[in-house]
Amino acid sequence: MALATRTERKPSMTRTMWDSPLGKKTVMAVSGLIMLGYLAVHMLGNLKIFFGEGEFDHYAHWLRTLGEPFLHYEWALWIVRVVLVVAVVAHAVSAYQLSRRDIGARPVKYVHKRPRASYATRTMRWGGIILGLFIVWHILDLTTGTVHANGFQHGHPYQNVIDTFSTWYGNVIYIVAVLALGLHVQHGFWSAAQTLGVGSRTRDRAFKTIANVLAVVLTAGFVAVPVGVMTGVVS
């Protein structure tokens, strides 16, 4: 009696792409650009705090009513949150797996030193860890109010921001995270362009310039809020 043999199933195109280094780099690039778009919008929204409490709180309320009446209260906000969580997880997992693959491919240190990379490149991994920890703290501070100082007030985001940046540790945590973000964007944007095949020798300098400008603008825009509170411009 002939024995039946199992036919091995070929892995799907999606799985094959994910298992390849190029696939993981593509996931990192796309998810990174999604987060970069969010950060640009988030920074602009944060700057509304300089227009006063009424303007800032109204903006925060508008975010929760976005899409009404087609969408229910906060549905649009939750859709954005879900997309961001997926992007962050995909970015972190692909970065971790690429790092492990890189270490596994060369378990012995190089005899000759490699050409020195930029500071941003050499701190990408630590910057990612810092940003991951910051995201958790930021949510617990200004979204759930779990670790918020001076009593979290639901529906009063302006006052909550003032409370956070009225503490030395709130300023230190935020500014360190924003500096790490700037370095991450500086290298990440240019790297994403190379991964997605947009970059070239002729466009290389332009993309590096754009990456530097984005890093500076985002860093300055986010840092402006705690500095504004510390200096009394926002009070």
N, C-alpha and C positions, 0 to 999 in steps of 0.2 A: 504494500500500500504506500503510495507516494505521500511524503510529508508536505503539507502546505507551507509555503514560505511566505513570510510577511513582506509586503512591499514597503520599503522605507519611504516615508513621506518626505518630499523635498521641503526645506524651510521656505516660508513665504518670502516674497520680495522685501516686505517690511522688516522681517526678522533678519534677513541677510544684510540689509542696509544698516540696521541698528548694530549688528555684530561687527561691522567694519569700522576702522578708525575714521574714515571719511564720513560715514553715517553719523557717528557720535559728534564729530566736529560740526556737521551740518545742523544737528539738533541744538548744539551749543550756540551756534551762530543765530539761528532763527529765534530761539527762546531768548537769547540776549537782546536781540533787536526789539522783541515784544516788550521786554522789561525796560529797555531804553526809551521807547515811545511813552510808556506809562510814566517813567521818571520825569520826562520833559513836561508832560501835562500836570503831574503832581507838583512839580516845582512852581509852575505858573500859578496853580491854585493856592499854594502856600503863601505866595507873595501878596495875595489879597489881604493878608493880615495887616499890611501897612496902610490899608484904606479904612481901618477901624473895625471895632467889634461887630457892628451891625452887618457890614459887608461880608466879613469872614463867616459869621454864623449863618447868614443867608446862603452863602455859597455851599456850606456844609449841608444845609437842609435841601438845597437844590439837587445835590448829588443823590440824595435818598428818594427824591421824587422824579428823577430822570426817567423819561419814557412813559410817564403816566398820561392818560389813563390806560394805554395799551398794556403797559407793564404795571404790576402792583408795586406798592411802596417797598423800596430798597431792592427790588429784583435786579435792576440794572447794575447796582452796586455789587450785588452778590455774583452776578455774571462776570464782572471785571475781576472780582476776588478769586473766583474759581480759575479763570484763565491765567491769572498771575501765579496762583499756587502750582498749577500744572507746569507753567514756564519755569518757575524756580526749581521745582523738583527735577524736571527734565534737564535743566542746566547743571544742577548739582550732581546728579547721578552720572551724566555723561562726562563731566569734568573728573569725577572720582575714578570712573572706570578707565578713562584715558590715562590718568596719572598712574594707576596701578599697572596698566599695560606698559607704560613707558618705563617704570621701575623694573618690571619683570623682564623687559627686553635687554636691560643692561644692569644686572645685579652688582657688577663690579664697577667701582668708580673709574673714571677715565684717568689714564696715566698723565696725559697732557691736558692742561686746562682748556676748556672750551672758550671761544670768544665771549667776552663779558656781555651779557644781555642788559637791556635797560632796567632801571629800578622797577618800573611798572611790571615788566615781564617777570622779574624775579620774585615779585610779591603777589602775583595773581592768586596763588593758592591760599596764602594767609589772608589776603584781602577778601577772598570768597568766604572764608570761615568767619571773619569779622562781620561781614555783611549778613551772613546767615544768622549769627547770634543777635545782631542788631535788629533784624526784622522781627524776631521773637520778642525782644524787649520793647520795640516800638509799638507792636500790637497790644501787648500787655499794658503799656503805659497810656496810649492815647485812643485805643479802640475799646478794650474791655475795662480799662481802669484798674486792673489787678495790682499793678506796682506803682500806680500814680501817686505823686506826692500831694499833700494838702487837700485830699478829698476830691475824687473824680466827680464831675458834674455832667450828667447826661444832657445832651442838647445845648451845651455851652462849650464848644470846641475852642473858642478864642481864649477863654479863661483857663482851660486845661493846658493849652500851649504855654500861656504865661506861667502857670504853676511849674511845668516841667523845666522851663529854662530859667526859673528863679532859683534852681538848685545847681550847685557846682558840678555834681555828678551827671545831671541831665545834659548839661552843656558839653562835658568831656566826652560822654558816650556818643552823643550826636555828632560832634565835630570830628572825632576820630573816625567814625563810620563814614561820614561824608568825604573825608580825605581818602579813605580806602576806596570809596566809590569812584572818585575822580581818577585814581590810578587804574582801577579796573576798566573804566570806560575808555581811558586813553589807549590801552593796549587791546581791549576787547573789540572795539569798533573796527580798528584796522585789521585785526585778525579775522573778524567775521567777513569783511570784504574779500580777503584772500580765500577763505573757505568757500564762499558762495561764487567764486570765479569772477567777481566784479573788478578786483584789483588787477593791476598790470604794472609793468615798469614805468610806463608813462604817467599812470594815474597814482602811483605809489605815494609820491610826495603830497598830492592833493588829499588823499584819504588820511594820511598822517596828520596833515594840518587840520582837517575836519575833526579828527579824533581829539586833537589837542584843544581845539576850540570848544567842543562839546564838554570835555572834561572840566575845563576852566569855568564855563557858563553854569554847568550843573553844580559844581562845587560852590561857586560864589552865590548862586541862587538859593541853595539849601542852607548854607552857613549864614546868609543874611538874616534869617529869622531868629536864631539864638542870639546873634550879635545885636539885632534890633531890640530884643528884650533886655539884654545885659546893659545896653547903653541908655535904656529908657525911651528910645524912639517908639517902641511898642510897649504900652503899659495899660 
